[in-house]
Amino acid sequence: MLRKIKLGIIKKLKFLPADFYMKAYYEYYTGKKLNLDDPIEFNAKIQWLKVFYRPMILSKLVDKYEVREYVKEKVGEKYLNDLIGVYDRPTEIDFDNLPNKFVLKATHGYHFNLLVKDKTKLNKKKSKFLMYKWLSKNQYKRGGLEWAYKHAKPRLIVEEYLEEIGKDDINDYKFFCFNGVPKLLHVDIDRGSNHSRAYYDMEWNKLPIKHDSIGFIEGETERPKNFEEMASVAAKLAGNFPFVRVDLYNLNEKIVFGEMTFYPADGRLEFMPEEYNKIVGDYITIPEIPPNQKYITNYSNSK
């Protein structure tokens, strides 16, 4: 109990050196010691990547506006959701000219989303207050020093509201890619009501992976008819990064890009059964830090 209290104090001190801080942060949430000299499990390797893997392109790819250029270049504009507007501050948004349904997001972090299904019911004053709150936060400091967000510019975007006929919530397909190769994915359903998740390998065999904080899909989830195309899009976007999760939607066989995530759940959501923390971790090959450097700052994408 005393150690937990000590770790809890340390995790609030965001100014500490990242390698020291991450050890306390990781142990506080997982109960496991973090060995940055030889990380083994998936979340331990994610912490390593937070500390030592720093190509500047990561800042572009976690930015929900800037990443659009990358997606257009790699796989084509047809996979992008329609962009309605980009803004530096809430006062720039003209709600009267927005469609009745839209999605409002901050570009520099996650869980900064406002899904508007009926504009006539939107409390604009509260929404603007929420947006100012988003813009005041730095995801790097808000979470566990997720380096890719450190230099992300706070902005707001409005996109088309995505929906699928016959569903209240669209399915979310999240591909775990390792050096450009998708190895597994999880499917999230009913995010707005009864969030559940199931993992699959790339042959669409259901895996027994669960999380204690997220419901498990007991039945089978239908394999998308264009699943091979989804996997191809994910692979092309994944480049040569040691790890990235590529999130896609599939709306009546139309694939739409969601986002790219380098630190799922901030590297602290454990897999169950326990052995999958190592099984998935083995897919990440830790890159070598160049001689006489503290960090990896260069990225070469030959794909």
Secondary structure, 3 states (H helix, E strand, C coil): CHHHHHHHHHCCCCCCCHHHHHHHHHHHHHCCCCCCCCCCCHHHHHHHHHHHECCCHHHHHCCCCCHHHHHHHHCCHHHCCCEEEEECCHHHCCHHHCCCCEEEEECCCCCCEEEECCHHHCCHHHHHHHHHHHHCCCHHHHCCCCHHHCCCCCCEEEEECCCCCCCCCCCEEEEEEECCEEEEEEEEECCCCCCEEEEEECCCCEECCEECCEEECCCCCCCCCCHHHHHHHHHHHHCCCCCEEEEEEEECCEEEEEEEECCHHHHCCCCECCCHHHHHHCCCCCCCCCCCCCCECCCCCCC
